[in-house]
Structure formats: structure tokens, C-alpha cells
Amino acid sequence: MLDRIDVHCNWVSPAVLALLPNPLPASPVGGEIVTDPGLGVFCDNAMPLVTHYWPKPDAVKKTLFIKSAMAELNKVGLVGMHDAGNVPGDLRLFEYLADNKEIWTVRMYAMMECDVRNTYCPQDAIKIHRDDGMLSVRSVKLFGDGALGSWGSALIEPYSDKPSTTGSLLVNATTLTSLATSWASLGYQVNIHAIGDRANRNAIDALEAALKTTCSNPNNLHTCQTQHNRHRIEHSQIISPSDQTRLFELGIIPSIQPTHATSDMSYALSRLGHDRLNTSAYRMRSLLPLSPILGSDFPVEPPNPFAGMYAAIARKNPATGLGVDVDGNNGVNVSWYAQEALDVMQALKGFTLSPARGAFLEGKAGVIKEGALADWVVLDEEDAVGEWEGDVEMLRRLRVRETWVAGRRVYKRDD
């Protein structure tokens, strides 16, 4: 089995197909069993047909995975992460491992999801708050749609390069609203995966309904949201102008991955057309007043935050330093929709202060000051921010010398 890079489709061999029911069921709502030119690809809500047979790692193997992954994250200077989707059994393992300083070297803000995706499971609901801040669970992850690359993002209008489809909703609008309201009523921050403009509209509707249900003053949802609930839309990738206005009215937090823009720029124009790209897609500067959270969405994208900063500032591919010529400039080294680019300090805030606020850790994480968590990284440059402002290409060459978490050095570069 091979996963598509966005983990919204998988491709299996004939040996795996032989394990599946014969004949296969019809494609489920919110999923696709690809039949042309032949069987083997399963997308979104059809994927459980395959993953049901996938050998599951035990706790010992999961522990090795976690230790290895956290060590790799420390190498690129990450002291904390938002882990977007963990079933209750894994959260219990995390709670056990968080006491082991040799394994657990990254602060984790984990989002719970039920064993069955997009359901309500109050009997399995878990909340965790450790005084040392190494693990926190107070949020839930829901999924609105698929991914743009596999034509799975749910759009209001058809795809420009595939007019027969508008993508897939993984859960209908009514159910999404019910789920968001139920989880918010349990005191959870609700975080919804939404890439397409139809999925983002449904997510905004659902979060607005959740706020109306849980806020004491329904006439001031913005204050209730920004001060207490802090519901989020994960990706916030394509949002119609009218729905961008609603984001501001409600104060919903967009959680954005800058490298998604630079990874998608080679095909986004063909998928969406210029009008949607110009008004609705891959907004960053336009959403700055909402203090968007910036991240990587690893393992879909590399976890290096400096690559993400480069993508946000230069609007070019951090691996190559190149953009895409979509405006007739007769060259590829052009910033992609540069009007949405951020400056250095805006990008730095997006990877530090904004994630801290989105995890209810403002004043504690993302800053170096007395009384804050003792986390920092040591870089090669003495005045890194000043040098990046003069030469953003330095971000592509930057290497972390040391990473410290909770006052303890967890990574030191050998050379």
C-alpha cells in the first residue's frame, strides 16, 4: 500500500485487493473507489476498506516511531507541535510516554478524534493538562473534505480541469454542525479540516452554530470566540470573499501551511482557475488580523519551520527557490501571488506567538522571557531576523545548532 502524499488516497497491489470483499461495494458518500482504468486506488471515506486489513503497530513500535520523530523535529528547531488527530488509545500512550524525558522531547498540543472519524464519542473523551506543559488535550479534530491534488476538496463551483466534479464532503453540513456543537458543549476547542471553499463555508456555519450554543452572550460571538473558545479551521485554503468576511466577524482562527501554497502552485491554476486563485485561495496577508497559525502539516510536508517561513515570505518553493510563472512574466523565478506574502516578523509570529495562542499558551510558549516555558533554539546567525530581512534566501540554508526544551538541551549539531 502506498499513501498519496496528502494521505487522502491510497494505492494497493493485487495482493491487497485479494483481501477485500468481492465484489467491492459502491463508492461510499465522501469517498471514491477508482475503477478507471482499473481497481487499486481508494480515496477518503473509501480508504477504511483497505486500512481495515493494514497490520497495526503495537505500543512498542509506536514508541519507537514517536522517539524517532521527536528527535527529527528537534533537529529542525521544533520545541512544540500541534498534533492534528489522535484516537483515545494513542492519547493514553502519549500520556504515559510524556513522563519519559529521553523519548518525549517535543511539547504536544494534541487534538482528539474518535476511533471512527467524524463521530461524537463522549464516553471516550479525554482531556489532559500537565503542569509541565509537555502534553495538552483540550481540542477535537473533525474533517470536512478531501485534498485539492486528488480533486477531493469540496468546492462551490466545479473544478476548472474536471468540470464533472465539485469534490467530496467527508461529512454533510448538518452532521458537521451537530458534531461541532456537541463537542463545543463538552468544552472542547473544535478544529475542522477544510480545504475547499464549500468545506470552509460548512466549517464556518458549524463553528458559528457551536458558538451560539455555548456562548453566554449570543450577541457578542466574536469576544466569546477569541477569548474563550478559539475554534480553528485547519488549512483554510480556499475561502470565498464573503466567507472571509465571516471569519473576521466571528474571529475564527485560520491554521495555514505556507508550503501547501508552494507545493500546489504547479497545478492550482489548472484546478481552480485564475479568479478563485486571485480572490479566494492561499490567503495569508489578507488574514493577518486573525493571527493565523502557521505550520507544516508534516508528514504531508517537511517539518522545517524555516522552510515554511521562506514559503510565506518569498511565495516560492523552499527546496528550489523558484516560483511559478502564472502572470506571463516569462520566467519561473517569480513570487506566486506575491500580494499574499508576509514579511519576516509576520511569518515569525505565525510560527511562534500564534500557535501559542491557538493552544491557549500565550505568554508561556513562543516567547523567551521570565516566567515563560524554557524553550529556545540556537542558530548560526547572531542576528538571524535582521539577516533574514536582508536576504530571505538565508532561510533555505539555515541550520539549527542546538534545541532546548524545558531548560534541557535535546539536540546538538555535531559539526
N, C-alpha and C positions, 0 to 999 in steps of 0.2 A: 504494500500500500504506500502510495506517495500522496502527501498533502499538497494542495496548491499553496503557494506562498502566503496567501491571506487566510488559510485554514478554513475556507468556506466551500471547498470541494476536495474530494479525494479520488484517486485513480487506482484501481486494483487489478491484479493479474487474474488470468483464468482460474488459477488455483483458489483464489478467494471467491470468485464468482460461483465456483462449485459448492461453496459452503452455504450460499444464500438460498432462500426459498425459490423453488422453480414450479410455476412461473413466478417472476417477480411481481410484486403489487404495482399498482399505478403510482405515478409520482405523487407524493403527499402534498398537501397545501403548504406552501412556503418552502418547497424543495423540488429537486429535479433529478430524475434518473435519466441520464443521457442515453439515447438509443441510436443516434445517427452520428457517425457511420457504424457504430456498434456499441455493445454494452461495455461498461467498465468505469464510468465516471458518475459520481454521486455528489450532489450539491446540497448544502444547507440542511433542511429538515429531512432529506433522504439519507444523510450520512449515518444516522444511527443504525440503518440496516447493515452497514459494514462494521462500524465500531463495536457493535454488539459482540462480534467474534474476535476482536482485537485482544491479544493477551495483555492483561492489565499488570503494570508493575506493582510489586508489593511495597511495604513500608521501607524495607531495607534499600531497595533500588531507588525509591523516591527520595530517600535521604541523601543518597549519593548524587542524584540529579540536583537537589537543592544546594548541597555544598559546592558542587562544581559551578553551578550557575551563579551563585552569590560571589564566588571568587572571581569569575569573569566580569561581573558587574563592578566589583571593586577596582579592577584594573582600568576601567574607563572613567573612574571617579564617581561612581554612584554610591551614595550613602543611604538612599531610601528609594522605594518604588511603590507604585500603586498597582496591585495585582488584580486584574480585572476578571474575576470569575473563579471561585473556588467552592467545591462541593463540601458539605459538612464534614465528611470523613477526612478530607485533606486539611481542613481548618483545625481539626483536633490534632492531627500530626504536627502542623505548624506550631500549635500551642505547646506541644511537648518539646519540639526542637528549639524553640526560641530561648530556652534556658542554656543551650549549649553554644558558648561563645566561639568555639572552633568551627562550628557549622554555620551558625546564624550570624552573618556579618553585614546584613543589609536590613534597615528598618522596612517593615512591610505594612502598608495600608491595604488590607485585603477586602475584596468585595465578594460577598457570599452569593452563590446561586444554588438552587435546588438540584438534587440528583437528576431530576427531569427538568430540562431547561424551560424557562418562561412559565413557571408554575409558582404557586403560593404554598409554602410548606412551613407554617408556623411551628409545627411540632419539632422541626429540625433547626429552627432559627438559633443562631449563635451570635453572641456579642462578646467581644474580648477587648479589654483595656488593661494594658500592662503599665505600671508606673514608670518603667524604664523606657517606654515608647518603642520597644522593638517589634511589637505586633499590635495592630488595632483592627477590630472588625466592628463596623457600625453602619455598613452600607451593603446594598444588594445590586447585582448586575442583571439587567434584562436586555433582550436582543430584539431590535426592531426589524432589521433587514439583513440582506447579504452584502456582498462586496461588489465594487464597481467593475473590477477586472473580469469577473465571471458573469457580468450582466445581472447580478443579483441585487444590487442596490435598488431600493424601491423609489421610483421616480413619479412625478406628477404627470409628465409628458413622456412619450416613448423615447427609447434610446435613438440617437441620431444614426448610429450604424447598425441598429437592429430594430426597426420600427414595429416589429411584431410583438415587442415586449416592453413593459414598464418595470421589470424587475420583480422581486419577491418580497412580500411581507412575511416575516417568520411568525408573526402573531398579528391577529387583526386588531384594529383600533380599539374596539370595545373591550377586548380582553386585556390589551396593554394598559388601558385606563384603569380597569379593575385591579390589575396586578400592582400598578404604581400606587394606587390609593390604599390598597391593603397593606403593602409594605411600609408606606409612609405612616400609616396609622399605628404600626408597631414601633415607630421611632427610628426607622432606617432612612439614611440618605439613599435616594433612588438614582441609579446611574444607568442610562439607556444607550445601548449601541444603536446609532443611527447614522447612515452614510448618505442615502438618497434624500431628495427634498420631500418626498411623500413620507418617508420614515421619520424625518426630522419634524414634520408637521404633526404626525401622530404622537411623537415623543413630547412635543411642547403641549399638545392637548392633554396628554396623560399627566404630565407634571403640574399643569395648571389645575387640573381636577384634584390631584393629590394635595396641592396647597390649599385649595378651597375647603377640603375636608378637614385638614389638620390645623390650619392657622386660626387663631382666636379672632382675628380681625380680617374678614374676607375682603374688606375694602383697602387693605394695605398688604397685598400678597408680596410685593417687592421686598419690603422690610422683613417680613417673615422668612422669605426665601434666603435673602443674603445674610441675615444674622443667625438663623437657626437651622434651616433645612439643607441648604446648599446642594440641591439636586443638580445633576450633571447630565449632559449629553456627550457620550463618548464618540469621538471623531468629528461630529458637527461639520461634515464635509461638504454637503451641498444643501444650502438653505435658501429658499426663495426670499426675495427682499421683504415681502410682507411678514414672513415668519422671523426674519432677522429683527424686525421691529418688535415683535412679540417677545423675543429673547430679552431685549433691553427692558421692556415693560415689566417682565417678571423677574429679571435678574438671574436667569438660569445660566449656569456655568458651562461654557464650551470647553471640552477637553480635546485638544487638537494635536496631531502628529505632523510636524512640518515636513518630514521626509516622505510622508504619503504624497504630498503635492509633487515633490521632485521625482518620486518613483513613478507616479501616474502620468506625468506630463507628456510622455511619449505617445499615449493613447487617449488621454482625457478629452482632447478636442474631437476626436472621431466619435467617442462615446456620447458626449454632451452637446457639442456644437458651441460656437463662439459666444452666443448670447448667454447661455447658462454659465459658461466659464467666467464671463465678464461681470455678471451680476450676482451669482449665487454660490460659486464653488471655491473651495480652498481659501476662505476668508481668514485673515489673521489681523492685519492692521484695522480692518473695519470693526472687529470685535474686541479691540483693546480695552474699552471701558468696562467690559465684563471680566477683566483679569483672567483671560483664558489660561488654562493649564496646558503646558506643552510637554510632550513626551515622545516616545519612540514606537510604542505598540510592539516591542520585542516579544516573541521572536519573529514576528512578521517583518520588522525592520531591525537593523543593527541597533544595539542599545546605547551607543556612544552619544552622550548628550551634546558634545561639541559638534558632532556631525549634524545633529538636529538644529543647533543654533545656526550653523552655517546655512542650512537649507532655509531657515526662517529669515535670515538676513540677506543672503545672496539670491534666494529663489533659484538655486542651481543644484545639481546633483553633487553631494559631498564626496562621492567616490571619484568623480571625474573632473569636477569643477566646471562642468558645462551645463548650459541651459538648453532650451528648445526654441527654434525659430518659428513662432506661431504668428508673428506680426509682419512677415515679409521683410525681415532685416537681412536676409541672405547670409545667415550665419547661425551657428548653434550656440555660440557663447553669449547668449542674451538672457538676462534675468526673466524668468517666466512670470508674467503678470506682476511686474515689479511694484505696482501700486499697492499690493498687499504685503510687501516686505516690511520687516521690523528692523529697528536699529539695534545696536549691541545691547544696550541696557534693557530694552523691552524684551529681547529674547532671553537675556539672563534672568530677568524677573519671571518669565514664563516657565523656566526650568527650576526655579528656586522658591521664591515667595508665593507664587500662585499655587503650585502643588501643595505647599504647606497649608495654605488657606483651605484648599479643597479637601484636605484631610483633617481639618479642624486643629491644625498645629501652628497657626500663625503666632509669631513671636518666639516659637520654640525651635522650629525647623526652617531651613532655607536662609538662616542668618547666622552670623558669628557675633555674639555679644554676650555679656554677662547674664547668666540665668537661662540661656538657650541650651539646647542639646549640643554636646561637644562633638560635632561632626564637621569635618573640613577635608579639603584636598589640597595637595601641594603640587603646583605646576612648575614648568621650567622657566616661564617668564616671570620677572619680578613685578611688572605692571601689566598683567595679562589683559585686562579690559581696555586699557589705553592703547595697547599694541593692536588688539583686535579692531579697534575703531579705525586705526590707520591702515590695517592690512587684514581684511576678513579672511583671506586665504590662509592665514596662520592657524585658523581653527581646524583646517583639514590636516595640518601637520602636527598638531598639539599632542603631546603625550603626558600622561599623569605620572608624577614622580612618587607620590605617597597618597594613601587614602586612610582617613581616621574616622572611626565610628565609636561614639560613646567614650571618647577620650582614649581609645586604644587603636594603635596602628594595625590595620587589617590588610594593607597591601604596601609593598615597597618594590619599586622597579630595580632590577639587578644592575643595570648599566649606569 
